[in-house]
Amino acid sequence: MDVLKKLERDFLFFDGAMGTLLQEKGLLPGELPESWNITHSEIITEIHKAYFKAGANVVTSNTFGANPLKMDDVCEIVAKGVENAKKAVYASEQYVALDIGPTGKLLKPLGDLDFEDAVKAFSVPIRAGASAGADLIIIETMNDPYELKAAIIAAKENSKLPIFATFVLDENGKTMTGCDIKSMVAMLEGLGVSALGVNCSLGADKLKKFIPEIVSFSSIPVIVNPNAGMPIINNGKTHFDSTPDIFLANMLEIAQMGARILGGCCGTTPEHISKVVSALKNERPKKVIKKSITAVSSYSKCCVFDKKAVLIGERINPTGKPKLKAALRENNMDYLISEAIGQEEKNADMLDVNVGLPEINEPEFLERAIKEIQSVTSLPLQIDTSDTVALERAMRIYNGKPLVNSVNGKEESMRKVFPLVKKYGGALIALTLDENGIPTTAKGRYDIAEKIVIRAEKEGIDRKDIIVDPLCLTVSSDKNAPSVTLDAIKLIKSGLGVKTSLGISNVSFGLPKRDFINSTFFTLALQNGLDAVIMNPYSEEMMKAYRSYNALLGIDEVCEEYIAFASEKTGAEVSEIEEKMTLEKAILKGLKKEARDAARLLITNTPPLEIVNNYIIPALDIVGENYEKGISFLPQLLMSAETANIAFDVVKEKISAQESNKGDIIMATVKGDVHDIGKNIVKVILQNYGYRVTDLGKDVPPEKILEYVKNSGIKLVGLSALMTTTIPSMEETIKLLKEYDGDIKIVVGGAVLTPEYAKMINADKYAKDAMDTVRFVKEYYNN
Amino acid sequence: MNDLYIIHANSHDIKINTTALLRRLKISNPDESMQQLIRECINTVYDNASLRAVYTVGNIDINKDENIIDFGYMRLKSCNLRVNLADCNKAFVFVATLGIEIDRIIERYSKVLQTKALICDTVALFLIEAFCDYIEALLTKRIKSKKRFSPGYGDLDITCQRDIIQNLDTARRIGVTLTDSCMMIPTKSVSAIIGVKKRDGRTKKA
């Protein structure tokens, strides 16, 4: 009987610790436990056998750390590890799990390990273990959902074995990277693992309080492999504070809560496992209940589609937004980032990301946009593209379980999109249109929704992951259009039991004051059961409708959110009557709202460039001068810079980007350096002075900088490095750029650099701070 | 390998010197809005920091001629560290961190609100130093010890962090990893060695 069949019927018992037992057998300090697979294979087999004798059904191979990022000879060590475990099998219903632990590195953007490199690294032991005959793969002790996703993709691409996945929780019920239980479960289920759960870190006593949440959210079997309590030291020897009996008592409670796969981690022994097996061998596990919870997630936030409608911010979409189009064409991520953060601050629950423009390379750009947006916001994202190549790349590197926008009833659409959702996990917006267009009746739209749901289920995608968008057409061209949509929402929800979503704003196309129509239609749709809306979070009318609706229907209990929203509005009205202030004064003092107001007033009667040259730049010069003289300091300089940028934004609405650009510079933090606060500070000051900065980010390889220089023709480059260990990559970058074109000028800065050092590595200029860089760039462009 | 011990602390129990903070930020006589901004940044860092440390303690052997300090599980080469540990026969090695959320916050602010990024970054530096002081005080209560010594000081090369990170199992215990260029992630993390002097070399059990 294979392991999944066994799991359908019974409890499945895992083994306990390996490392603890190896130390008892003489593993030396600093010696890699996995090396014993080759040097002491009989001892390893003996330990596995002891666990089988204790009643475990599954033993985990001694391959936790076997990863090419940590050691050599991975293939041999893993193959031997699996063989040693297989040798211990002596009866039926005994299985060998290939053990995959974390790489020990943190993935980008916060760390330096690339997602695809992580997938490659995990692929090595997975291929070796699968061909050595493992029965399943257990990916365990994971802290970072992104690393876990990389490991699961590697497992899916390199074997057909069942995948079990466990993560580590701290006392607050989160992983050390800040991921909560729901986000983790949503992602793992989406990726299609066979079982999920927790291991290590805490003893069964402390871990048990989190089990009900996992069981109540998960539709698949739950694994619990805790430590044997907390470590205590006695006469220099480590023991764990749970005796096998205490461990047993807690594990029985955990089984009662619905966990189906039970075993141990650090400090547990065959005795611990034997107690649990003996106590439960005649018991039946609780049934695994399938939940109809619709959820998407990021690396730390889970968005559940429940009573309260989900607000999906629509602002990252170039349709009708010339500024965003320009930003996309210029490869400028700053605009996307500010839209992402702005919508989050306006209380969007999720963000739609659409970067489709005919002239850009969408797959490449969408991947980059998703990565950049996920580096500044934890809101789950809706990946919005009709390009399936772009969709696959984005879904693959997305950190969490995304919402995909969209599939429709056309055969081609379903054929392309479903397999991607099956492989990478995700929920899907399903549009009720097909080869014959959009049906004009609610029943017609229902029929398409039904076709999509049935087909999805055939492909192994649960209907809870389908969110139907019954589409709304313009009321000004068809007076019945809104009613058809509202009827379709009701019909689809009651008939198919799926969630619904709408892009509201289409309804008011061609009418004045569109928000009035949109917000009322939104209320009607909510009343008919709408679960999510794609909307503009900046629209006050929409937010008023949403907050009021939630308060009136008791969704916003005790009207807390409504009151917070309404008081915020009152606050804004009061501050509008504050005293007016000149633009210069506002910049000097770093007062953003005042600066915006002053700039708006000025722009009504002053040419835009005059505002820049006669108001903004002089104010900045005073701030810069004060900074250089030591009268004001970096925080003040930055406050003024941020304020000046706001004034700039007002001015830029009236002039083209070309007119306001005084010159271009490419900036990057060099390869190996993942710290870029310094570079970002220099960037904002340069932008203040009217220079256009192309920011290539951090940890940027020399070749990538060269490639950008080649493509853009820009000959001024700023490089930053923070650590002595990354100066060589700065040197390499300079060498590469100078070899390509001796005219390229390079300005460098960063904590460990000195003027002498800069000269040595052939930089044209060492800038001690942001103002120093501005001076150099001014000289270069002679302006 | 020696035993590993974990320390957790609540950030609100660890005080930073705000006068020194203002001095480091070079702010004198901050006006009300700057004061409020600094308060906000302090709160943000304190509320999002997750203070954890892992340490081990054990005997050390010092080879004076070759400037090698042998910890049993690792050997470090450094003249300055050898001098620092001259009259010691034991040493604590610890790694402490504020957790990854602080990196996320600074990263986010550095893209949109650079002033906040700068102030949060400085507050976080003060907090991790204060946390290290707290750990040092905790570990060396009632024993004679040397001031902590970190990779990067003097001739102790930061590449030795590879040994420290691996032996203290920091990725698993407290979520601290190393980049290829030997930078610790979360970036607000510190590794350090504290020598225990010979004559009063009794260590307190953790």
Chai-1 contact restraints between the chains, C-beta under 6 A:
chainA,res_idxA,chainB,res_idxB,connection_type,confidence,min_distance_angstrom,max_distance_angstrom,comment,restraint_id
A,P29,B,M1,contact,1.0,0.0,6.0,A-B,restraint_1
A,P29,B,G72,contact,1.0,0.0,6.0,A-B,restraint_2
A,P29,B,Y73,contact,1.0,0.0,6.0,A-B,restraint_3
A,G30,B,Y73,contact,1.0,0.0,6.0,A-B,restraint_4
A,G104,B,A171,contact,1.0,0.0,6.0,A-B,restraint_5
A,K105,B,T177,contact,1.0,0.0,6.0,A-B,restraint_6
A,L106,B,T177,contact,1.0,0.0,6.0,A-B,restraint_7
A,L106,B,I185,contact,1.0,0.0,6.0,A-B,restraint_8
A,L110,B,D103,contact,1.0,0.0,6.0,A-B,restraint_9
A,L110,B,I185,contact,1.0,0.0,6.0,A-B,restraint_10
A,G111,B,I185,contact,1.0,0.0,6.0,A-B,restraint_11
A,D112,B,T179,contact,1.0,0.0,6.0,A-B,restraint_12
A,D112,B,D180,contact,1.0,0.0,6.0,A-B,restraint_13
A,N143,B,G175,contact,1.0,0.0,6.0,A-B,restraint_14
A,M176,B,G175,contact,1.0,0.0,6.0,A-B,restraint_15
A,T177,B,I100,contact,1.0,0.0,6.0,A-B,restraint_16
A,G178,B,E101,contact,1.0,0.0,6.0,A-B,restraint_17
A,I233,B,D3,contact,1.0,0.0,6.0,A-B,restraint_18
A,T238,B,D3,contact,1.0,0.0,6.0,A-B,restraint_19
A,I337,B,K111,contact,1.0,0.0,6.0,A-B,restraint_20
A,I341,B,V112,contact,1.0,0.0,6.0,A-B,restraint_21
A,V376,B,R108,contact,1.0,0.0,6.0,A-B,restraint_22
A,V376,B,K111,contact,1.0,0.0,6.0,A-B,restraint_23
A,F633,B,K26,contact,1.0,0.0,6.0,A-B,restraint_24
A,F633,B,I27,contact,1.0,0.0,6.0,A-B,restraint_25
A,P635,B,L25,contact,1.0,0.0,6.0,A-B,restraint_26
A,P635,B,I27,contact,1.0,0.0,6.0,A-B,restraint_27
A,P635,B,T115,contact,1.0,0.0,6.0,A-B,restraint_28
A,L638,B,Q114,contact,1.0,0.0,6.0,A-B,restraint_29
A,L638,B,T115,contact,1.0,0.0,6.0,A-B,restraint_30
A,M639,B,T115,contact,1.0,0.0,6.0,A-B,restraint_31
A,G672,B,S181,contact,1.0,0.0,6.0,A-B,restraint_32
A,H675,B,T187,contact,1.0,0.0,6.0,A-B,restraint_33
A,I677,B,S110,contact,1.0,0.0,6.0,A-B,restraint_34
A,I677,B,A117,contact,1.0,0.0,6.0,A-B,restraint_35
A,I677,B,D121,contact,1.0,0.0,6.0,A-B,restraint_36
A,N680,B,S110,contact,1.0,0.0,6.0,A-B,restraint_37
A,I681,B,Q114,contact,1.0,0.0,6.0,A-B,restraint_38
A,V684,B,Q114,contact,1.0,0.0,6.0,A-B,restraint_39
A,M723,B,S181,contact,1.0,0.0,6.0,A-B,restraint_40
A,M723,B,M183,contact,1.0,0.0,6.0,A-B,restraint_41
A,T725,B,S181,contact,1.0,0.0,6.0,A-B,restraint_42
A,T725,B,C182,contact,1.0,0.0,6.0,A-B,restraint_43
A,T726,B,S181,contact,1.0,0.0,6.0,A-B,restraint_44
